[in-house]
Each structure stands twice: as C-alpha cells, then as structure tokens.
Amino acid sequence: MLSKIHCYGLKGIEGFAVEVEVDISRGLPHFDVVGLADTAVKEAKERVHSAIKNSGYNYPLKRITVNLAPADVKKEGPLYDLAIAIGIMAADKDNDVPDFTSGKATPFVILGELSLNGEVKPVKGLLPILISARSAGFKRFIIPSANALEASYIQGLEIFAVSSLSEAVEFIAGHLQIQPLKALQFVPGQAQEQGAMDFKFVKGQARAKRALEIAAAGGHNVLMIGPPGSGKSMLAKCFPSILPDMTFEEALEVTKIHSVAGELDFKKGIVSSRPFRTPHHSASAVSLTGGGTHSRPGEISLAHNGVLYLDELPEYPRQCLEMLRQPLEDGTITVARSALTVTYPANFTLIASMNPCPCGNYGSKHKECKCSPSQIHKYLSKISGPILDRIDLHVEVDDVEFDDLRAEREEENSQSIKQRVDKARKIQLERFRGMKNFSNAKMSVPATKRFCKLSQESEQLLRTAFENLKLSARAHDRILKVARTIADLEGEEEILPEHIAEAIAYRSLDRKYL
C-alpha cells in the first residue's frame, strides 16, 4: 500500500516542500530511503524502526521503500523522521492511521526528529519552514512541542505540538484532541534587561561616545583606534544599549537565521534583542561567512540586524577581512559551494577596534612607542583601503585621565542617548517611506543626491577635504551620509557646514596612519 505525507526541507533560510512517499510491499524485510538523502536522513530507518516498536505499534516486516520527492534536491537533517514514521503506519493496514492521499483526512505538514523511545525532538529551522509553507498555501502543521514557542509567532496557521510519536498517531487517528497553538504577540527585548553595559559606566571618552551615537542613529560602521586599556572594548559592549528596538519583521529575520544555525533558545522562541557577535581573531573564513557541509550561517549572518564586533582588527586574517566587502556594501553574503549556493542576509553594524601600532603606544600621551615606522606601516596596512572606505567613522580613543576615572559626576546613561537615537531614526523612517532602506547608511546613490543636498559653503568644505585627503568616491558618499545623520540628530532639515566638518573629521584616520 502507498501513502504520501507532506513535509518540508531547508535550503539556506528558505523552506521547500517535500513529499514523503512510503510504499509497503511483500518481500523480505527491507527498508530503503531514496531521493538524494544525506546520511542523517538514511539513518532515519533505525530511529523510525525503534520508535514505532517502543511506542507499542506494529512494525511491518515487509519491504519498505521511502521516496523523498523532489528526488533531485538534497535532503539534510533528521526533521523527516516523524513524517516517515507516520507514512509507514498510514501505509500499513494493521495500524489505525488515516491515509492522507485517500481524501479522508485534511493533510498536515509533519515535522520532527524521533528518538529511539518514540519521543519527538526539536528541529532546526522550523520558523523559516513555517513561513515558506504558509506562502505555499499550507495551513495545518504537526511539530515538536519543544518548538512550540518558536512557532507561536507565526499568524494564520493551525499548529499542533506533539511530544511523542504515539501522541501524533492518536491525534491524526482522531482518538486524541490537541488544541492548536495560540498566537503570541511580539515584545521587543530591552538590552538593559540582558545585562548589557551602560554608557554611564564609561568615564570620559566624549568623542568616542559621540561617534557611537551617530553610528547608532544612522546605522554606520565604526573603527576605534587607541592604545590598550583606553576602553575600546567597553565602548563596543555598551553600543547595543543605544540601538533602536527591533521590529517584529526584523526579529523574524534574525530568528530564522538563528533557528537554522541551531542557536535559538527554545525557551524564548524568538530573538527579541539585536544580536551582538564577537568572533575571535583566530576564527576561520568558513565560521565567519558560513558554509561547510550543511551551508550553516556564519558569524556575519548571525549578526544580521545587530552588531558584529571585531576586536584587534589587524589580527584577523586578510582573507577574512576582505570577505566583509560584500556584506558591508550589499547587506548580504553569498556562500558558494560545489553542492549548494546560498545567500544569507547580513545587514549588520560593524564595530571594530585596533591598536595604532604593534606595541599599542603610538600616539599615547603617557607611554613611549618602541615600534619603527616600517613596523607601524606593516601593522596598519593589514587593513586594506577598500575595507577602510566601507567604515564610515574612524575614531581615535585616547588614554583615560586619572581625574576622569575618579570623578564623582554622573555620566550620561544609555537611555538618554537612545532617546536621541530613536528620534533620529523616526526622521529617517519618514524620509525613506516607501523605499527599501530604513537608515542613512544604506542610502542608494540616487537617494544620497536627493536627501544630501549641500549649500555652497558646505560644498566648498567637502571639495577641500576631498582633494587634500585624496578621498575615494565611496568615502565622499560616506561623508555625506554621516553628515545627514548628524543633521538628523540636531533636528536640522538641511546639512550645515558644521555637520560636514564633523563628518570629515571622522575620515581622517585612514590617511593619518596609512
């Protein structure tokens, strides 16, 4: 007898429909899985066999053939286990499970991994699967109970959570009533609730704080250069506390990536706060960009809609740094492998820090630099010009003075800064209404010409800087975008000369050191 069960697979962060066809025929006991299945899928026969027997059902001692259609698309992972088990029981006349192909039962999309005792275990990538299946017209789903919170944020679906194979079988057979999951409302997470650092703990460093405020308001990338112990890492860790709250659409995008990567907290169900990723400088290119056997998202994609912090930037391999070009420019990263090519979203804010020289004391007011000019040049030239061009703000972070450290005055807290950032973001949302970008940093060339018009005085100031600093066309556009953000923070409709001057000041470091 033949049965057909609807299931879903994953390609990157998009789901695709898979039809699990099970045929049981006379012959010597044999279990075969076809349809371009990987090792994890082929091993399902052992898990399914044990799960059916240990759940108290009859396992057919016949020839069992399982086909995963379409047969020309690679199937990966154990998420087909539950669908295969249900398909076998539906095809076996000795079990009271409806055959979905007979028209007697409304078809479900069935997803879940099985343990040997029949328990249904959670699967990776459920959220993108549900979103893709909903777009394809599927409405009813049977999923693992451990994935229930994750699934509850998707509207317009009937989703039934089960914890065991027997529970799924009894529900499908009509012997058990299970209520569909209730839809949950998204509540943005607060950075302070997660124990994030607050700017009120950072003494001094007014210039660096100002640069990070501009970066948060316009979505700009920042490079901080300063000696060891000047507070670069602390400033970077405080940065998420002034970022705007995530919208539900942003949270869904982030959760899809974290779900596919297997990093989603099932107890929360959704990523409600902006990610803050800090890969070590020894990280490999694959761990940063993604890929590998299962085309897993890398750190660049896991930082989507959040922050990617690279400490000691010159210590990263040159190959890894050059891989930042595409995501910094386009907001995506394309992972091309021989078996699969996947494009992941990677729209993040880059916060990078570095020492000015190998010993770290070049330019310090209190310590002597022992590096030769050639050593300094070699160290700083590890960062290419194209990468520097893509970083909007270059900030010098000086040593903290003793008086600043011991001062009793209260520094401005993150909440106050965030209020100004939110105000500037609202201006940008109104400005870009009906357009694809939502921040100044992502303005296209036509949008930059439209929204960054300059007076004659501002134009002359920008011309002088462009010619004297020998800036690139990309750096020219970055200055305009930063100046636009500074004007938004000040509540000005026009970009004034002082806004251009401040934006130019944040572009001087690459020419000063390199």
N, C-alpha and C positions, 0 to 999 in steps of 0.2 A: 504494500500500500504506500502511496505517496502523500506527503504533507509538505506545506510551504509555510514558513514563518518569516515575518518581516523583522529585520534587524538593521543596524546601521554601523558603518565603519568610519574611520577618520583618515583624512589626508590633510596634513598640516593642522589648521584650526577650522577646517570645514568638514562637515559630515557628508557621507554619500550612502545611498540606500543599498542594502544587501539583502538578498532573498535567500534564506536558508532552506534548501530543498532536501528532504530526507526520504529515502526510498528503502523500504524493508522488503526483502525477497527471500525465497527459500534458498538454502545452501548452507555450507559450513559457516560457523560463526566467524564473522569478519567485520571490521569497522574501518572504513576508508573515508578520508576527507579530501575533496578536490576543490579547485577554484583558486589557485595561486595563494595558498595559505602558508604563513610562516610557521616556525617551529612551535611557538606558543599556541597557535590555533590547532595544529596537528596533535599536540599533546592533550587537547580537549577530550579525546576519546577515553583517556584514562580517568580524567576527572568526572566526566559525564557518567561513565560506567559505574564508578564507585558511588557517586551522588545519588543516582537512581536506586541502586540496591540498598544503600544505607538510609534512604528516605522511606523504605517499605514498599516500593513498587517493583513490578516485574520487569526485568531487563530482557529484551528479546534475544534469544540465542539463534540469530539468523544473520543473513548478510545485510549489513547496514552501509549505505552509501550516502554521504552528506556532500552536497554541492553548494558552494557559496558563490552566488551569481551577483554581479557580472564576473565571469571567470578570468578576465584579462586584467583585473585590478588587484593589486597586492592587498591581502588582508593580514592585519597585525594585531597582536594582543589577545587576551583571554575574554574579551567582552562578548564573544559569541557563545560562550558555554551554556547559558540559560536557554537561549533560543534553540540550540542544538538539542538539549535535553527535552524541551517541550516538543520539538519537532519529532523526536524519536517516539515519545509517548503518544503523540497525536497520530502517528503512522501505525502504531501497534494496536490492534483490535482489542487486546486484553486490558488496555488502560482507558479509563473514562475521561478522555481529554478531547474536546472538540477539534475537528479538522477545519482550520480557517479557510481552506480552499473550497469547502462544501457550501458556504453561504449560511451556515447555521450560527456562526459567531462573527461578531464585528472584529476585524483584525487589530491586533496590538502590534506595536513595535516593542520587542522584548530585548532587554539588555542586562547583562550581569555575568560576573565570574562565579564559578562554583568551587567550593571546597569539597574534599572527599566525603564529608558527612552531610552534604546537601545544603550547607549554608550559602547564601548569596552574598558575595563580597563586592565592595565598591569597585567602580571602574573609573579610569581616567578619561577626561574629555567629554563628560556627559553633557555639560552646558552647550558647547558648540554643536553636539549631535542633536539636542532638542531643538535648537534654533534652526538648524538646517532642515530637520524633519518637519518642523512646523511650516517652513516655507514651501516644502514639497507637498503639503496637504495632509500630513498625518496628524491625528488628534489624540490618540489613546496610546499610553505607554505603560509598560511594566518595568520598573527599575529597582536596583538595590535600595534597601531602606537607609543605608549609610549615605547615599547620595540625595536623600530627600530634601535637605535644606538647600542644596545647590539647585535642585530642580524647581523649588517653590517660587523662584523669582521669575519664572517664565509664565507669561499670561496666555490664556486662551487654550489650555491643554487639559486633558484628563490624565493625570499621572497617578499611578498606583504603585506604592512602595511595598516590596516584599522582603522578608529576611531569610527565607528558605525556599528550596525547590518545592517542597510539599505545600507550602503556603501559596505559591504561584499556581500549582496544579489545581488545588482546591478552589482557588478564586476563578480560574478560567473555566473549570467544570461547573461553576455555579453553586458550589457547596459552601462557600465562604464569602462573606461580604467585607469588602475593604473600601473605605471612603477615599475618594481622590484627595490629593494634597491641596491644601488651601494656599492660595497665592499670598506671598509676603510682600510688604512694602519696603522699598529700599530706604535705608537711613545712612547718610554719609558718615564715615568714621572720622573721629577727631584725632589729629596727630598727638595732642597732649595726652589723650587717654591711653595711647600706646607707649607712653613713657619717652616720647621724643624730647630732645633737648630744646631749651627755650633761649631766645636771644638775650633775655635778661641776665643770663649767667655769663655772657661774653663781655669781658671788660675791655673797653677801648675799641679799637678796630672800626672806627666810624666809617671809613672809606669802604672797607670790605662789606660792612653791613648794608651800606647804600647800594653797592653793586649787586648784592644778592637780592635786595628788594626790587631793583629794576629787572633782574633776571626772572623773579617770580611773577612780576606784573606782566611781562611781555613774552615769557617762555624762552628766554635767551640762555645760551650756553656761557659758562664762566670758567676761566682759568685763573687760579690764585697762585702767585709766586711769592715765596717768602722763606726765611730760614726755619730750621726745625724748632718746634716749640712756640711758634708765633700764633697758633690757634687755627690753622687752616682746616684741620680735620673737625674740630669742634664747630667751626662755622658751617661746614658742609652738613654735619649732622643736625644742625639747627634749621637748615633750609627747608625741609619738609613741613615744618610747623607754620610757615607763612604761605604755603601754596594754597590755591583755592580748593574747596571741597570738590570731590569727584561727582559728576552727574551719574545718573543711572546707566546711561549709554556708555560712558567711559568705564564704569565699574564692570559692565558686562564684557567689554572688550578685554579688560585686564583679567577677569575671571576665566574667560575662555583660554587664554594663554597659560595661566597658572594651572588650570584643570588638565590641559593636555600634557603639561610638563610634570604632573603628579605632585605639585607643590601646594595644592589648595587644601586649606583646613576645612575638613568636612563638618566640624562643629560650628563653623561660621557660615559656610555655604557660598559666600561671595566675598570678594576683595573690596572692602569699603573705603580703604585709605590708599593714597598714592604709594606705589612701590618705591623702595629705596634700596638699590642693589649696589653692593660694594665688592666686586670681584678682585681677588688678589692679583698682583702684577705677574705672578707665575702662571696665571690661567692660560689655557691653550686657546688656539683660534677657534676650535670647534665649540668649546664651552662658552665662548663669548658670542659667536654668531649663530650657533645652533647647528643641527645636522646629526651626524652619526648614523647608526643603523636604523633608528626609528624616526629620524628627522625631528628630533626634540628641539623645542625652542631654547635659545641660548640666553645669556645674561642681558644682551642687548634687547631682546624681545620681552623678557621678564620685567624690564624697566619701563615698558610701554605705559604712557600716561603718568609716569613718575620721574624718578631721578636715577641716573647712572653716575656713581661717584668713583672716579679713578684717582687713587692716591699715589703720589710719586709717579706722575705720568711718564717721564723718560725711561722708567724701569720696565715698562711694558714692551714686549717685542714689537719691532717696527711693523711686522706683518699684521699684528692685532690692531695697532693704531690706525693703519691705513684702511682696515675694514670698517672703520667708523664713518668713512666718507659717504657711502650711500644712505645709511640711516640718518645722519645729520642733515643731509640735503633733502631726502625724499620722505623720511619718516617710515621707511620700510626696509627690510633686509631680505634679500633673495638667497636662499640656501640651495645651491645646485649640486646634486649628487648624481651618480650614474643611474640609480634606480628611480630617483624622485627629485623634482624641483618644487620647492615650497617657498612662498613669500609670506613672511610674518610681519605684522605691524611692529614698528619700533620708533614710535614718536615720543622721545624722552627729552628731559633736560639734562645736559651733560655738565656735571660739576667736576672739575679736575684741579689737582694741586700738585705742586712740584717745588723743589729747592732751586735756587738760582744757579747753583754750581754743585760739583760732586761733594764738596765738604759742607755745603749749605750756608756758608757765611758771606758769600759775595753780596756786597751792599749793606751788610749789617752794621749798625751803629756801635756795637759793643764788642764784636768778635772779628778777628783778622782772618781773611780768606787766604788759604795756602795753595790755591789752585792757580795754575798757569793760564794765560789767555787761551792757549790751544786746548787745554783740558775743558775750560768753560765752554768754548765753542763746540767741541765734540759732544759734550754732555747735552747742550741745548739743541743741537742740530738733530738729535734723535727724534724730535718732533718736526715733521715736515711743514713747509709753508701752507700747502692745501688744508692741512688739519687746523693750523692756526687761523686761517682765513674763515673757517667754519665756526670758530669760537668767538662769540660777539664781544665778550667783556674780558679783558686781561687786567688783573688787579694785583698790585703789589701789597703784600701783607707784611708790615714791619713788626719788629720785636715789641712786645708789650712792656710799657714802662712800669716801674715799681709802684709809682703813685696811682696809676690806673688800676693795678691789681688790688691795692689796699684801700681804694676809695670807697666810702660808705654810700655814695649816691646810687640810686636805683637806676639800672639801665632800662631802656625801653623794652617791653616784653613783646613776644611774638604776636600776641593777639592784636596789639595796636598796629603793628606793621601789616598784619594780614588784612586789617580793615581797609588800609590804603590800597593794598594789592587787589582786593575784591572790587573796590570802586573802579580801579583802572581796568580790570577785566570786564566789568559791565559795560564800560565805554567801548571796548573792543568788540564785545558781542553784538552791540547795537550797530557798530560800524560795519561789521562783516556779516550782517544779517542776510541770509540767502546765499552766502558763499561757503566754500568748503573749509576754509581755515577759520580758527577761532582766536588767534593771537597774533600780535605784531611780528613775532619772529618767523611765522610761516607765511607771510605775505608774498604773493607772486610778484613778478616784475611789473605787470600792469597795475596791480593793487598798490605797489610801492609808489609808482608815478602818480597815482590818483590821490593817495592819502598822505604823501610825504612831500608836498609842495613847499618850497623854501622862498623866503624873501631874498632880495638882492644881497643884503648883508650876510645872511646865513649861507647863501650860495658862494659868496667870495671866501668865507671862512672855510667851507668844505673844500673848495678848489685849492686853497693854500695848503691844507693838510694833505690832500691827495697827491699834490706834486712834491711837497717836501718829504713826506714819509714814503713816497713811492708805493702807494697802496694799490691793491688789485681791484678789479671791478666788483668782486664779491665783497671785499672789505668796505667798499664805498656803499653798497647796499646795506650791509650790516650796520654801518654808522647811522644811516637814515632810519632804519627800523628801531635801533636803540633810542635815537632822539625822539622818535614818535612815542615810544613808551615813556620816556622821561616827561614829555609834554602831557601825556595822559595822567601820569601821577600828580602833576601840578594842576590838572584840570584845564589845560590850555588847548584850544582848538587848533591853533597854529604852532608850528615848530619855530621856536625863537632861537636867536644866536647862542644864548647860554645853554640851550638844550643840545645844540650841535657841538658846542665846545666841550661839554661834559662827555658826550658820546665819543668824540675824538680822543679824549684823554684815556679812554678805556681801550684804545687801539695802539697805544704807543709801545707797549712792552715787547711785542714781537720784533720791532725794529731796534729797540734799545739794546736788547740782549743778543739778537741774531744778526 
